Amino acid sequence: MTVTVNSAVLPQTPFSRVAVCTVAETAFHAPTNVVDLLTAADNPNGARIARLIAIPRAAIGTANNVQVYERNGSTYTLVDSVLLSVHTPGASVANAKADFGYTEDYPLYVRPGYGLAVAIGLAVANGVVVKAEGGLY
């Protein structure tokens, strides 16, 4: 019996990207108020996201839906979302952080030639920062 050697393909280039969302987006099937987090041009061979978080830069008065879209040209497909809870940061109160739950063991894969875009459900004057960390293949 011939044994085939397992050849794992691992991400080659670590990356970290941020995007700041300020305008509300509620048309989940055809979003227009999105911000690119990872462009298709930066992702020719695919990507693996091991950490994805959202941090508001102002008070969140009502729970806010942070959305992640896979982008292929002008087509956006909602692939995940998380809620930022009601919170007021200050000098002695840390800014709230919403974690999408991706890890090295449970990553988000982005297909080659596709991008990621993010949006928020309610406008936030100073914005919500969305940060992705991972590796490019």
C-alpha positions as CSV (number, residue, x, y, z in Angstrom):
1,M,0.0,0.0,0.0
2,T,1.4,3.4,-1.0
3,V,1.4,6.0,1.6
4,T,0.8,9.6,0.6
5,V,2.7,12.2,2.6
6,N,0.5,14.8,4.2
7,S,1.6,18.2,2.9
8,A,-0.1,20.9,5.0
9,V,-0.3,24.4,3.4
10,L,0.0,27.0,6.1
11,P,-0.4,30.8,6.0
12,Q,2.9,32.4,4.8
13,T,2.5,36.1,5.8
14,P,1.0,37.3,9.1
15,F,-1.2,40.3,8.8
16,S,-3.2,42.7,10.9
17,R,-5.9,45.1,9.5
18,V,-8.2,47.6,10.9
19,A,-11.3,49.4,9.6
20,V,-13.4,52.1,11.2
21,C,-17.2,52.1,10.7
22,T,-19.3,55.2,11.5
23,V,-22.5,55.0,9.4
24,A,-25.4,52.6,10.0
25,E,-26.0,49.6,7.7
26,T,-29.3,47.7,7.9
27,A,-29.7,46.3,4.3
28,F,-27.9,43.0,5.0
29,H,-28.7,41.5,1.6
30,A,-27.3,44.5,-0.3
31,P,-25.2,46.7,2.0
32,T,-23.9,50.1,0.9
33,N,-22.3,51.5,4.1
34,V,-19.5,49.0,4.4
35,V,-15.7,49.5,5.0
36,D,-13.1,47.2,3.5
37,L,-11.2,45.2,6.1
38,L,-9.3,43.0,3.6
39,T,-9.3,43.7,-0.1
40,A,-9.4,41.1,-2.8
41,A,-6.1,42.5,-4.2
42,D,-4.4,41.8,-0.9
43,N,-5.7,38.3,-0.8
44,P,-4.6,36.5,-4.0
45,N,-4.1,33.1,-2.4
46,G,-6.6,33.1,0.5
47,A,-6.5,34.1,4.1
48,R,-7.0,32.7,7.6
49,I,-8.5,35.0,10.2
50,A,-7.5,33.9,13.7
51,R,-8.8,36.9,15.6
52,L,-11.6,39.4,14.8
53,I,-12.8,42.0,17.3
54,A,-14.8,45.2,17.4
55,I,-14.1,48.1,19.8
56,P,-16.3,51.2,20.0
57,R,-14.7,54.6,20.2
58,A,-17.7,56.2,21.9
59,A,-20.6,55.2,24.1
60,I,-23.0,52.5,22.9
61,G,-26.5,53.5,24.0
62,T,-28.3,50.6,22.2
63,A,-26.9,47.2,21.3
64,N,-25.1,47.5,18.0
65,N,-24.9,44.8,15.3
66,V,-21.3,44.6,13.9
67,Q,-21.4,42.8,10.5
68,V,-18.8,41.0,8.4
69,Y,-19.3,40.5,4.7
70,E,-17.4,38.4,2.2
71,R,-16.8,40.6,-0.8
72,N,-16.5,39.5,-4.4
73,G,-16.4,42.6,-6.6
74,S,-19.6,44.4,-5.8
75,T,-21.3,41.4,-4.3
76,Y,-21.4,41.3,-0.5
77,T,-22.5,38.2,1.4
78,L,-23.1,38.4,5.2
79,V,-20.9,35.8,6.9
80,D,-21.0,36.8,10.5
81,S,-22.2,39.3,13.1
82,V,-21.7,40.1,16.7
83,L,-23.4,42.5,19.1
84,L,-21.7,45.4,20.9
85,S,-23.4,45.7,24.2
86,V,-24.6,48.9,25.8
87,H,-21.5,50.5,27.3
88,T,-20.0,53.9,28.2
89,P,-16.2,54.0,28.2
90,G,-14.4,56.6,30.2
91,A,-11.1,57.5,31.9
92,S,-11.5,54.7,34.3
93,V,-13.8,52.4,32.3
94,A,-12.2,50.3,29.5
95,N,-13.8,50.4,26.1
96,A,-16.0,47.3,25.5
97,K,-14.8,44.7,23.1
98,A,-16.9,42.3,21.1
99,D,-15.0,39.2,20.0
100,F,-16.3,37.2,17.0
101,G,-14.8,34.1,18.5
102,Y,-12.2,33.1,15.9
103,T,-9.0,31.4,17.0
104,E,-6.1,29.4,15.6
105,D,-8.2,26.3,16.2
106,Y,-11.4,27.8,14.9
107,P,-10.4,30.3,12.1
108,L,-12.4,32.2,9.5
109,Y,-11.2,31.3,6.0
110,V,-11.4,33.8,3.2
111,R,-11.3,32.4,-0.3
112,P,-8.6,33.5,-2.7
113,G,-9.5,36.7,-4.6
114,Y,-12.2,37.6,-2.1
115,G,-12.2,40.4,0.4
116,L,-13.8,41.2,3.8
117,A,-15.9,44.2,4.5
118,V,-17.5,45.3,7.8
119,A,-20.4,47.5,8.9
120,I,-22.4,48.5,12.0
121,G,-26.1,48.5,12.5
122,L,-26.3,51.9,14.3
123,A,-24.2,55.0,13.6
124,V,-21.5,55.8,16.1
125,A,-20.1,59.3,15.9
126,N,-16.5,58.4,16.7
127,G,-16.8,55.0,15.0
128,V,-16.3,51.3,15.8
129,V,-12.9,49.9,15.1
130,V,-12.9,46.3,13.7
131,K,-9.5,44.6,13.8
132,A,-8.6,41.3,12.1
133,E,-5.4,39.3,12.6
134,G,-4.3,36.2,10.8
135,G,-2.2,35.0,7.9
136,L,-2.2,35.1,4.1
137,Y,-1.5,32.0,2.1
